[in-house]
Amino acid sequence: MRRLLDRLGITPLIFAKTIIKLFAIDSFELIIDRTNWMFGKTDINFLVLSITWNNLAIPIYWIMLNNKGGNSNSDQRIELVKWFTSNFDKTKITCIYADREFPSIDFITWLLAKEQGINFIFRCKSSITASDGSKRVSLSKLHHNLCNIQNKTKVDSHIRRIFGNRLFISARLNNVNEFVILVSNQFHRDPFSLYARRWMIENMFGKFKIKGFNLESPHLTQYNRLASLFTLIAIAYCYSCKIGSIASRIKPIKIKKLKRSNNTIQEVPEFSLFNYGFYLLKSIIISYLCDSAVVARQLYQILNYPPKTNISKHSRIYRIMNNL
């Protein structure tokens, strides 16, 4: 697999530039997360940077961690984001989202440095302490009265010192009375709706694994082969998302009405853009299994269609997608 990627000239930078152009992404909303699993006694651990597009996370860059399946450290997080800022315009980064593993003094200080100036919303552990003047108190104690607040949510406009920096802190009790505490360098009236976008990367990992490409199934333990496999799956995932997006403009995804527990009606798509494209991609490959040139030509025509161009019933792209 590595030889194939090398022969095709697919480097991390080429991949990232192609993806940004393919999806016509003008501003960068980034998500950091980690996915890991074990095969036998081997820990497999990927630290991934993704970019949001149409309510989907799109993988943009990743590194493998050789730390026995444990958390990443500040240097590795900085390396991940620094690679992106070194190759793309960091002024177009609107925000970075990350879960409780990721906030640290070194990482946040680096993000807020004058050379970077990158905005973020991170979730943090309730045991972390913050200061207001000379007094330090844990975040769980600071927000112990959330049960008495409407919506069990408190968005504080008062800056406190936490993780060695002056940040805004927001807190909420979720459905199981667990603290969800967010820290940010900017004040947001509803940071929780913004932070909810972080779940896109969890959904992406699900598609990489049991909900799509079965990343964990191959019995690979060599890091270079795993890295190549991750790259190939990332390419197939991006193809699926793009094809699904084009197909939905020709034949829109049906909307289902679901009755929720509070007797309200929620409208949700029958399936995601990824699933739409995933099954179409399989259809292309199965239909032309004996002719790889036809598969390549069909994919080339689909993926090179201008993203903001209207699709008429007389266009070639319409005929290709409609035949599938």
Order of alpha helices (4+ residues) and beta strands (2+ residues): alpha-alpha-beta-beta-beta-alpha-beta-alpha-beta-beta-beta-alpha-beta-beta-beta-beta-alpha-alpha-alpha-beta-beta-alpha-alpha-alpha
